[in-house]
Amino acid sequence: MNLGATEIILILVVVLLLFGAKRLPDMARSLGKSARILKSEAKAMKTDDAKDGTTSPAQPAPEQQAPRTIQAAPGDVTSSRPVTEPTDTTQR
């Protein structure tokens, strides 16, 4: 599919009308951030696979899993905090 200059301009005008000029920079910034996160996660998966010598990630056994953490942004280890898993406290 070949897009000419007229079609590209028309698409940009429609996007500008739909979202407004104030929201476009924020949307572009979040799209760029998402692309960087995706790229870094893909790179991390490749290095993990190279270390393990496998091509697909294997799930560790449940007793070997590390505690899960929530991160503000992937790769940002300064704001990581452990997550306590909910336990079933109901009596049957």
Beta strands, then each sheet from edge to edge (+ up, - down):
strand 1: 69-70
strand 2: 81-82
sheet 1: 1+ 2-
end
